Amino acid sequence: MLKSICTFTTIFFLTITLAGCGEETVSIENKNQPQYAGTILAIGDSLTEGQGVEEEFAYPAQLQQKLIDSGYDYRVINAGVSGETSSGALSRIKWALSLKPDIVILVTGANDGLRGIEPALIDANITEIVQLLKERNIVVVLGGMQMVQNLGQTYTLAFSKLYGDIAREQNIIFIPAFLAGVGANSALNQSDGIHPTADGYRIIVDNIYPYVVEAIQVYQAN
């Protein structure tokens, strides 16, 4: 029984004195935790969360594996929330900062566009998020989004243009089209025609990989 108690206790405390078991102080701080060179936080909606696919097939998990396979030992945290708008992303940015990321990949606004939210508000939200991250010396990668044509050409153009404008004004790394080669491709999307399949996410990771490597290089140079 005493042995069981000690075993249970070591799981929940980083450093524990096992005097009752006749052992010296044992430190298990980060004993079973891999050590990473940095942390990348993927913020976004269902496209980031990976709605409809297993967690290991969502883009953040596939990206981490590709980075590690390429010699970049970086952790990628999936902070996607299905249905979230840019306003929602802004509202939880303090939580995101508590995770102490070194790099943030921000892909938000698609749900805003589907709801016809004014591009000016989307622009303001994303700009504020970017500024809050930059104030803390976090390297930002912004993913550009496109919008369906049924909202009208004026809206569609204003929506797609805001991402590039923000990237230039804030001097951040910009992925012009996050869903390039995947969006509207029925073979790479689930039955809803919106959310990528595991293969679709693999292509997304291949597309965004150079931008993420650039962000890592910027982070390492700072």
C-alpha beads as a LAMMPS data file, in Angstrom:
LAMMPS data file: protein, C-alpha beads

222 atoms
221 bonds

1 atom types
1 bond types

-500.0 500.0 xlo xhi
-500.0 500.0 ylo yhi
-500.0 500.0 zlo zhi

Masses

1 110.0

Atoms # bond

1 1 1 0.000 0.000 0.000
2 1 1 2.809 2.406 0.935
3 1 1 4.497 1.753 -2.388
4 1 1 1.249 2.549 -4.245
5 1 1 0.825 5.825 -2.396
6 1 1 4.337 6.898 -3.276
7 1 1 3.902 5.973 -6.926
8 1 1 0.647 7.931 -7.132
9 1 1 2.224 10.954 -5.461
10 1 1 5.158 11.164 -7.857
11 1 1 2.759 11.550 -10.773
12 1 1 1.300 14.777 -9.395
13 1 1 4.340 16.531 -7.973
14 1 1 7.387 17.613 -9.925
15 1 1 9.711 17.170 -6.950
16 1 1 8.889 14.997 -3.935
17 1 1 10.704 13.622 -0.913
18 1 1 9.961 9.928 -0.557
19 1 1 11.164 9.724 3.020
20 1 1 8.269 7.485 4.024
21 1 1 9.402 4.947 1.466
22 1 1 12.972 5.088 2.607
23 1 1 14.099 7.053 -0.492
24 1 1 16.024 10.279 -0.900
25 1 1 14.603 13.356 -2.603
26 1 1 13.819 12.554 -6.221
27 1 1 13.367 15.238 -8.868
28 1 1 11.142 14.315 -11.808
29 1 1 10.799 17.803 -13.266
30 1 1 10.207 17.395 -16.993
31 1 1 11.338 13.789 -16.655
32 1 1 8.994 12.510 -19.313
33 1 1 8.453 15.774 -21.194
34 1 1 10.200 16.322 -24.524
35 1 1 12.298 19.445 -24.742
36 1 1 11.471 21.797 -27.607
37 1 1 13.419 24.649 -29.152
38 1 1 10.280 26.775 -29.200
39 1 1 6.494 26.841 -29.158
40 1 1 4.230 27.613 -32.097
41 1 1 0.602 28.423 -31.335
42 1 1 -1.972 27.886 -34.084
43 1 1 -4.922 30.225 -33.475
44 1 1 -8.032 29.963 -35.594
45 1 1 -11.438 28.429 -36.136
46 1 1 -12.515 24.956 -37.309
47 1 1 -9.960 25.043 -40.119
48 1 1 -7.294 25.078 -37.420
49 1 1 -9.072 22.831 -34.952
50 1 1 -9.481 20.186 -37.634
51 1 1 -13.211 19.658 -37.548
52 1 1 -14.152 16.235 -38.866
53 1 1 -10.683 14.662 -38.703
54 1 1 -8.711 13.026 -35.910
55 1 1 -6.466 15.383 -33.952
56 1 1 -3.296 13.932 -35.450
57 1 1 -4.509 14.828 -38.942
58 1 1 -5.369 18.464 -38.243
59 1 1 -2.812 20.870 -39.671
60 1 1 -1.097 21.802 -36.354
61 1 1 -0.261 18.156 -35.601
62 1 1 0.869 17.440 -39.151
63 1 1 2.931 20.627 -39.134
64 1 1 4.708 19.664 -35.920
65 1 1 5.589 16.268 -37.347
66 1 1 6.896 17.797 -40.574
67 1 1 9.013 20.277 -38.629
68 1 1 10.471 17.585 -36.393
69 1 1 11.166 15.336 -39.369
70 1 1 13.013 18.268 -40.946
71 1 1 15.140 18.900 -37.866
72 1 1 13.094 21.748 -36.342
73 1 1 12.256 20.586 -32.835
74 1 1 9.246 22.826 -32.265
75 1 1 6.018 22.122 -30.460
76 1 1 2.835 23.191 -32.273
77 1 1 -0.221 23.768 -30.083
78 1 1 -3.655 23.553 -31.653
79 1 1 -5.697 26.510 -30.379
80 1 1 -8.459 26.291 -32.949
81 1 1 -12.094 26.771 -31.907
82 1 1 -14.867 25.760 -34.294
83 1 1 -17.229 28.558 -35.218
84 1 1 -14.995 31.287 -33.855
85 1 1 -14.937 34.724 -35.467
86 1 1 -12.112 37.263 -35.372
87 1 1 -13.906 38.925 -32.446
88 1 1 -13.792 35.624 -30.561
89 1 1 -10.115 35.203 -31.318
90 1 1 -9.444 38.681 -29.972
91 1 1 -11.425 37.975 -26.806
92 1 1 -9.240 35.000 -25.895
93 1 1 -5.883 36.417 -26.876
94 1 1 -4.873 36.849 -23.223
95 1 1 -5.367 33.117 -22.719
96 1 1 -3.258 32.474 -25.774
97 1 1 -0.490 34.664 -24.395
98 1 1 -0.515 32.663 -21.156
99 1 1 0.794 29.706 -23.183
100 1 1 3.939 31.762 -23.874
101 1 1 4.239 31.072 -27.604
102 1 1 7.307 32.115 -29.545
103 1 1 5.447 32.060 -32.868
104 1 1 1.737 32.406 -33.633
105 1 1 0.040 31.268 -36.824
106 1 1 -3.163 33.297 -37.035
107 1 1 -5.862 32.052 -39.407
108 1 1 -9.174 33.720 -38.619
109 1 1 -11.991 35.574 -40.337
110 1 1 -13.618 32.860 -42.440
111 1 1 -16.665 32.710 -40.170
112 1 1 -16.858 36.507 -40.209
113 1 1 -17.034 36.414 -43.976
114 1 1 -19.699 33.710 -44.052
115 1 1 -21.799 35.895 -41.778
116 1 1 -21.231 38.995 -43.867
117 1 1 -19.469 40.875 -41.075
118 1 1 -18.034 44.190 -42.232
119 1 1 -14.433 43.864 -43.441
120 1 1 -13.510 46.953 -41.411
121 1 1 -14.373 45.124 -38.183
122 1 1 -12.461 42.024 -39.229
123 1 1 -9.497 44.231 -40.093
124 1 1 -9.646 45.980 -36.714
125 1 1 -9.847 42.693 -34.795
126 1 1 -6.976 41.026 -36.616
127 1 1 -4.837 44.163 -36.414
128 1 1 -5.341 44.362 -32.655
129 1 1 -4.457 40.703 -32.219
130 1 1 -1.291 41.139 -34.263
131 1 1 -0.265 44.232 -32.320
132 1 1 -0.774 42.501 -28.978
133 1 1 1.419 39.641 -30.128
134 1 1 4.118 41.905 -31.519
135 1 1 4.234 43.886 -28.275
136 1 1 5.419 40.667 -26.641
137 1 1 7.998 39.962 -29.344
138 1 1 6.012 37.027 -30.715
139 1 1 6.634 36.272 -34.375
140 1 1 3.324 36.374 -36.254
141 1 1 2.358 34.440 -39.372
142 1 1 -0.959 35.578 -40.849
143 1 1 -2.945 33.237 -43.071
144 1 1 -4.924 34.910 -45.835
145 1 1 -8.469 33.782 -46.546
146 1 1 -10.746 34.034 -49.572
147 1 1 -14.530 34.389 -49.464
148 1 1 -17.342 32.827 -51.494
149 1 1 -18.581 34.887 -54.397
150 1 1 -22.272 34.929 -53.447
151 1 1 -21.710 37.858 -51.081
152 1 1 -20.988 40.105 -54.021
153 1 1 -17.792 41.232 -55.699
154 1 1 -17.384 44.359 -53.577
155 1 1 -17.484 42.403 -50.332
156 1 1 -15.354 39.555 -51.655
157 1 1 -12.585 41.882 -52.832
158 1 1 -12.592 43.931 -49.635
159 1 1 -12.431 40.750 -47.561
160 1 1 -9.530 39.174 -49.420
161 1 1 -7.606 42.453 -49.569
162 1 1 -7.603 43.122 -45.827
163 1 1 -5.178 40.307 -45.005
164 1 1 -2.427 41.514 -47.295
165 1 1 -2.944 45.081 -46.115
166 1 1 -2.559 44.071 -42.478
167 1 1 0.549 42.033 -43.233
168 1 1 2.208 44.970 -44.987
169 1 1 1.205 47.537 -42.379
170 1 1 2.312 45.355 -39.469
171 1 1 5.369 43.929 -41.244
172 1 1 4.546 40.301 -40.499
173 1 1 4.935 37.051 -42.413
174 1 1 2.006 36.496 -44.751
175 1 1 0.559 33.339 -46.296
176 1 1 -1.428 34.776 -49.232
177 1 1 -3.890 31.879 -49.477
178 1 1 -4.049 29.456 -46.557
179 1 1 -6.315 27.051 -48.481
180 1 1 -4.409 27.209 -51.765
181 1 1 -4.941 24.053 -53.789
182 1 1 -7.434 22.727 -51.259
183 1 1 -10.351 25.148 -51.109
184 1 1 -13.219 24.151 -53.423
185 1 1 -11.464 20.880 -54.294
186 1 1 -14.027 18.179 -53.542
187 1 1 -11.361 15.480 -53.458
188 1 1 -9.559 17.245 -50.599
189 1 1 -12.557 18.389 -48.566
190 1 1 -15.122 16.604 -46.489
191 1 1 -18.731 16.245 -47.595
192 1 1 -19.574 19.755 -46.341
193 1 1 -17.243 21.186 -48.963
194 1 1 -15.635 23.461 -46.369
195 1 1 -13.401 21.460 -44.066
196 1 1 -10.314 19.692 -45.451
197 1 1 -9.707 15.983 -45.204
198 1 1 -6.494 14.604 -43.722
199 1 1 -4.962 14.713 -47.224
200 1 1 -6.179 18.276 -47.637
201 1 1 -4.448 19.278 -44.427
202 1 1 -1.263 17.597 -45.609
203 1 1 -1.248 19.848 -48.661
204 1 1 -1.950 22.896 -46.481
205 1 1 1.036 21.982 -44.314
206 1 1 3.259 21.603 -47.373
207 1 1 2.102 25.030 -48.589
208 1 1 2.590 26.899 -45.324
209 1 1 5.783 25.122 -44.305
210 1 1 8.193 27.645 -45.925
211 1 1 6.459 30.523 -44.126
212 1 1 6.713 28.714 -40.801
213 1 1 10.405 28.021 -41.366
214 1 1 10.859 31.721 -42.105
215 1 1 9.148 32.517 -38.796
216 1 1 11.464 30.114 -36.974
217 1 1 14.482 31.803 -38.530
218 1 1 13.190 35.218 -37.450
219 1 1 12.593 33.927 -33.928
220 1 1 16.056 32.368 -33.701
221 1 1 17.651 35.595 -34.932
222 1 1 16.002 37.699 -32.217

Bonds

1 1 1 2
2 1 2 3
3 1 3 4
4 1 4 5
5 1 5 6
6 1 6 7
7 1 7 8
8 1 8 9
9 1 9 10
10 1 10 11
11 1 11 12
12 1 12 13
13 1 13 14
14 1 14 15
15 1 15 16
16 1 16 17
17 1 17 18
18 1 18 19
19 1 19 20
20 1 20 21
21 1 21 22
22 1 22 23
23 1 23 24
24 1 24 25
25 1 25 26
26 1 26 27
27 1 27 28
28 1 28 29
29 1 29 30
30 1 30 31
31 1 31 32
32 1 32 33
33 1 33 34
34 1 34 35
35 1 35 36
36 1 36 37
37 1 37 38
38 1 38 39
39 1 39 40
40 1 40 41
41 1 41 42
42 1 42 43
43 1 43 44
44 1 44 45
45 1 45 46
46 1 46 47
47 1 47 48
48 1 48 49
49 1 49 50
50 1 50 51
51 1 51 52
52 1 52 53
53 1 53 54
54 1 54 55
55 1 55 56
56 1 56 57
57 1 57 58
58 1 58 59
59 1 59 60
60 1 60 61
61 1 61 62
62 1 62 63
63 1 63 64
64 1 64 65
65 1 65 66
66 1 66 67
67 1 67 68
68 1 68 69
69 1 69 70
70 1 70 71
71 1 71 72
72 1 72 73
73 1 73 74
74 1 74 75
75 1 75 76
76 1 76 77
77 1 77 78
78 1 78 79
79 1 79 80
80 1 80 81
81 1 81 82
82 1 82 83
83 1 83 84
84 1 84 85
85 1 85 86
86 1 86 87
87 1 87 88
88 1 88 89
89 1 89 90
90 1 90 91
91 1 91 92
92 1 92 93
93 1 93 94
94 1 94 95
95 1 95 96
96 1 96 97
97 1 97 98
98 1 98 99
99 1 99 100
100 1 100 101
101 1 101 102
102 1 102 103
103 1 103 104
104 1 104 105
105 1 105 106
106 1 106 107
107 1 107 108
108 1 108 109
109 1 109 110
110 1 110 111
111 1 111 112
112 1 112 113
113 1 113 114
114 1 114 115
115 1 115 116
116 1 116 117
117 1 117 118
118 1 118 119
119 1 119 120
120 1 120 121
121 1 121 122
122 1 122 123
123 1 123 124
124 1 124 125
125 1 125 126
126 1 126 127
127 1 127 128
128 1 128 129
129 1 129 130
130 1 130 131
131 1 131 132
132 1 132 133
133 1 133 134
134 1 134 135
135 1 135 136
136 1 136 137
137 1 137 138
138 1 138 139
139 1 139 140
140 1 140 141
141 1 141 142
142 1 142 143
143 1 143 144
144 1 144 145
145 1 145 146
146 1 146 147
147 1 147 148
148 1 148 149
149 1 149 150
150 1 150 151
151 1 151 152
152 1 152 153
153 1 153 154
154 1 154 155
155 1 155 156
156 1 156 157
157 1 157 158
158 1 158 159
159 1 159 160
160 1 160 161
161 1 161 162
162 1 162 163
163 1 163 164
164 1 164 165
165 1 165 166
166 1 166 167
167 1 167 168
168 1 168 169
169 1 169 170
170 1 170 171
171 1 171 172
172 1 172 173
173 1 173 174
174 1 174 175
175 1 175 176
176 1 176 177
177 1 177 178
178 1 178 179
179 1 179 180
180 1 180 181
181 1 181 182
182 1 182 183
183 1 183 184
184 1 184 185
185 1 185 186
186 1 186 187
187 1 187 188
188 1 188 189
189 1 189 190
190 1 190 191
191 1 191 192
192 1 192 193
193 1 193 194
194 1 194 195
195 1 195 196
196 1 196 197
197 1 197 198
198 1 198 199
199 1 199 200
200 1 200 201
201 1 201 202
202 1 202 203
203 1 203 204
204 1 204 205
205 1 205 206
206 1 206 207
207 1 207 208
208 1 208 209
209 1 209 210
210 1 210 211
211 1 211 212
212 1 212 213
213 1 213 214
214 1 214 215
215 1 215 216
216 1 216 217
217 1 217 218
218 1 218 219
219 1 219 220
220 1 220 221
221 1 221 222
